[in-house]
Each structure stands twice: as C-alpha cells, then as structure tokens.
Amino acid sequence: MREAAEKLHDLKDQIMAEPDVILEDRDVMRALVSADERRMGTNIVDLRGIAMEKLEARLDRLEDTHRSVIAAAYENLAGTNQIHRAVLSVLEPVDFTAFMQNLGGEVAELLHVDAVRLVLESHEEEPDPVLAQLDEVLKVVDFGGIDRMTGSPINMPARKVTLQSASPETAILYGAAAPHIGSEALLKLDFGEARLPGLLALGSEDPEHFRPNQGTDLLTFFAGVVERSILRWIA
C-alpha cells in the first residue's frame, strides 16, 4: 500500500508539473472521460462527453483532409520538377537523330516510363529510309491512324492528352514490349494546318501509372515543347 501511495504521489507531481502532457494525449483523455461516465452511472447523459466525441470526429476529418492536401501538393511539385527536367533534356539535342535517341533514352528515364514512341502520319506506303532507321522510337502510320489510337473521329477536335489503359490500337507502337505495357499517355502533336498530326506515346508497365482521372496540364505543356522542338527540323 505504501509503495502504491508513493507511485500515486509521484504521478500526481508529474501531472501537476506538466498538465499539458495529459491534455494533449487523446487516449489518456478518452480514458479519463470514460471513467468519469462510469462513475456517474448509466442514467445520466453527459453532454460534455458527447460534444467531445463530435469534436474529435471533426478533428479526425480535418487531419485527414490536411494530410491529403499536403500529399497532393508534394505530388504536384514532384510532377512539375519531373516535367521541367524532361523539357530541358528535349531542348538539348542539336539534330533530329540525337533528338529521337534522347526521347527513347534520357527522356523516358526522367518521365519514369518504360517506352516512348513518336508517331507520325504519312500518305506514303513506304517509309522514308532516314525515318526507317529510327524505327525503335519513331513509328509511321497511315492517315487517320492517330485518331484511331486516341479514339477521336477523323476531322473532329481531339483531346490534347489521352490517359488510358493499354489499348490494342496502340500495341503496334511498342513491338515486343507491347504485352508488358499496362497504361499509356497519348500526347497529340499539332504541326500546323498544312501538316499531318503527330503523337507522342508514353507507355508504362504499371497499369496505374496513367489513369483517366489524372490531371493533364503538365503533359499538355510537355506536348507543346515537343511540338516546337520537332518543328525545328520539319519547318
């Protein structure tokens, strides 16, 4: 009994010295309130306890929202930095061959994707010999092929960026890697009214990497940079 009394005395001294430690601990406060309710009996409604429960529930919701907002902000910042680094890499090459090799190499790594393909439309049945040498990254399709890949009717306005699961229509772009592509971003490229459109396909093995409900502002900006870079060589 004496030992228990000494421990109680020590605990009381600690609480009196630092009461905020108790007040800021939810579990301890909840236990104290529950003990107080049991002491009062079951025939008494403790409005204070009910109010505390409601306040705790609201606080939990606010904390969840706060964490979600912070996580989204960090994700947006990371995505912006990623696109900025990819843009600098796109602007670096001084000839078209180096540009294409860079798309399939460093740019793909910076964007954390497993495949990058530049798609151009052509009225010609036989591809240009120079373009044929870049078959690993560059794909030439017939007129209207890009609209079929993005699901846009011919001669109708198309979305600038399409995020989707891997599609049978785009499987021809990835060759042997096609069975491993789980999701993709299709960036429509506009080279002007007198030229056929292009497409930049970003393929990922992760089925959740690109989802239709994701924002597309950064990818739209990146598509604009790629358009202007390509125009340097086809102008």
C-alpha positions in Angstrom: 0.0 0.0 0.0 2.8 2.4 0.9 4.6 1.7 -2.5 1.3 2.3 -4.4 0.8 5.5 -2.5 4.3 6.7 -3.4 3.7 5.9 -7.1 0.4 7.8 -7.0 2.2 10.7 -5.3 4.9 10.7 -8.0 2.3 10.5 -10.8 0.4 13.4 -9.2 3.6 15.5 -9.1 4.3 14.8 -12.8 0.8 15.7 -13.8 0.9 18.9 -11.7 4.2 19.8 -13.3 3.2 19.2 -16.9 -0.6 19.1 -17.2 -0.4 19.8 -21.0 1.1 16.3 -21.5 -2.2 14.8 -20.2 -4.5 17.3 -22.0 -2.8 16.7 -25.4 -2.9 12.9 -25.2 -6.2 11.8 -26.8 -6.1 8.2 -25.4 -5.5 9.4 -21.8 -8.3 12.0 -22.0 -10.7 9.5 -23.5 -9.9 7.0 -20.7 -10.5 9.7 -18.1 -13.8 10.8 -19.6 -14.9 7.1 -19.8 -14.1 6.6 -16.2 -16.0 9.7 -15.3 -19.0 8.5 -17.2 -18.9 5.1 -15.5 -18.7 6.8 -12.1 -21.8 8.9 -12.9 -23.9 5.9 -13.9 -25.9 4.9 -17.0 -28.9 7.1 -16.2 -27.1 10.4 -16.7 -26.4 11.8 -20.2 -23.0 13.6 -20.3 -23.4 16.3 -22.9 -19.8 17.3 -22.4 -18.7 13.8 -23.4 -21.0 13.8 -26.5 -19.6 17.2 -27.5 -16.0 15.9 -27.2 -16.8 12.9 -29.4 -18.2 15.1 -32.1 -15.2 17.5 -31.9 -12.8 14.5 -32.1 -14.6 13.2 -35.2 -14.4 16.6 -36.8 -10.7 16.9 -35.9 -10.0 13.5 -37.4 -11.7 14.6 -40.7 -9.8 17.8 -40.7 -6.5 16.0 -40.2 -7.3 13.5 -43.0 -8.1 16.4 -45.3 -4.9 18.2 -44.3 -2.8 15.1 -45.0 -4.5 14.7 -48.4 -3.9 18.3 -49.4 -0.2 18.1 -48.3 0.3 14.9 -50.2 -1.3 16.3 -53.3 0.9 19.4 -53.1 4.1 17.3 -52.8 2.9 15.1 -55.7 2.2 18.2 -57.9 5.6 19.7 -57.1 7.4 16.4 -57.9 5.5 16.2 -61.2 6.4 19.7 -62.1 10.1 19.2 -61.4 10.0 16.0 -63.4 8.5 17.7 -66.4 10.9 20.6 -66.2 13.9 18.2 -66.3 12.4 16.4 -69.2 11.8 19.7 -71.1 15.5 20.7 -70.6 16.5 17.2 -72.0 14.2 17.6 -75.0 15.8 21.0 -75.9 19.4 19.8 -75.7 19.9 17.7 -78.9 21.1 19.6 -82.0 20.0 17.2 -84.7 16.9 15.0 -85.3 18.6 11.7 -84.8 20.0 12.7 -81.4 16.6 14.1 -80.5 14.9 10.8 -81.2 17.5 8.8 -79.4 17.2 11.1 -76.4 13.4 10.6 -76.4 13.8 6.9 -76.0 16.6 7.2 -73.5 17.0 10.0 -71.1 13.5 11.5 -71.5 11.9 8.1 -70.9 14.0 7.8 -67.7 13.1 11.3 -66.5 9.4 10.6 -67.0 9.6 7.2 -65.3 8.1 5.4 -68.3 9.1 2.2 -70.0 8.6 3.2 -73.6 8.4 6.5 -75.6 7.3 6.5 -79.2 6.9 9.4 -81.6 4.2 8.6 -84.1 3.9 10.4 -87.5 1.2 10.0 -90.1 2.1 9.6 -93.8 0.3 9.3 -97.1 3.2 7.2 -98.4 3.1 3.4 -98.3 6.8 3.1 -98.0 8.5 5.0 -95.1 11.3 7.4 -95.7 14.7 5.5 -95.5 16.0 8.0 -93.0 13.0 7.6 -90.8 13.1 3.8 -91.1 16.5 3.9 -89.3 14.7 5.3 -86.2 12.2 2.5 -86.1 12.9 1.8 -82.4 11.4 5.2 -81.3 9.7 6.6 -84.4 6.6 4.9 -85.9 5.0 5.9 -89.1 1.3 5.2 -89.6 -1.3 5.8 -92.3 -3.5 8.8 -92.5 -6.1 8.7 -89.7 -4.1 6.2 -87.6 -3.5 8.7 -84.8 -7.2 9.4 -84.4 -7.9 5.7 -84.2 -5.4 5.3 -81.5 -6.8 8.2 -79.4 -10.4 7.3 -80.1 -11.1 10.6 -81.9 -13.2 10.6 -85.1 -11.4 11.9 -88.2 -11.9 15.7 -88.8 -13.2 16.2 -85.2 -11.4 18.1 -82.4 -9.4 15.7 -80.3 -8.2 15.8 -76.7 -4.7 17.0 -76.4 -3.8 14.3 -73.9 -5.4 10.9 -73.6 -4.7 8.8 -70.5 -5.8 5.2 -70.7 -5.0 1.5 -70.1 -3.0 -0.3 -72.7 -5.1 -0.4 -75.9 -5.0 -3.0 -78.8 -4.9 0.0 -81.2 -1.5 1.2 -79.8 0.1 -2.2 -79.4 1.8 -1.9 -82.8 3.8 1.0 -81.4 5.6 -0.9 -78.7 6.6 -4.0 -80.6 7.9 -6.8 -78.4 7.3 -4.7 -75.3 3.5 -4.4 -76.0 2.4 -7.3 -73.8 4.1 -5.6 -70.8 2.6 -2.1 -71.3 -0.2 -1.6 -68.7 -1.1 2.1 -69.2 -0.2 4.9 -71.5 -0.4 8.6 -72.1 -1.1 9.7 -75.7 0.0 13.3 -76.4 -1.4 14.7 -79.6 1.1 16.9 -81.6 -0.1 19.7 -83.9 2.5 20.7 -86.5 0.3 23.2 -88.3 -2.7 23.2 -90.7 -0.6 22.2 -93.7 1.0 19.2 -92.0 -0.3 15.8 -90.7 -0.5 15.5 -86.9 1.8 13.6 -84.7 1.6 11.7 -81.5 3.9 11.1 -78.5 3.1 7.8 -76.8 4.3 7.2 -73.2 3.9 3.6 -72.2 4.3 2.3 -68.6 4.3 -1.3 -67.3 2.4 -0.1 -64.3 -1.4 -0.3 -65.0 -2.0 2.6 -62.5 0.7 5.0 -63.8 -1.7 6.7 -66.2 -5.3 7.0 -65.3 -8.2 8.9 -67.0 -8.9 10.8 -63.8 -5.4 12.3 -63.5 -4.7 16.0 -64.4 -3.1 16.6 -67.8 -1.8 20.2 -67.6 1.8 19.2 -67.2 1.6 16.7 -70.1 -0.1 19.2 -72.3 2.7 21.6 -71.6 5.3 18.9 -72.4 3.5 18.1 -75.7 3.8 21.8 -76.7 7.5 21.7 -76.1 7.9 18.5 -78.1 5.9 20.1 -81.0 8.1 23.1 -81.1 11.3 21.1 -81.0 10.2 18.9 -83.9 9.2 21.9 -86.0 12.8 23.0 -85.9 13.6 20.1 -88.3 10.4 19.8 -90.4 9.9 23.5 -90.9 
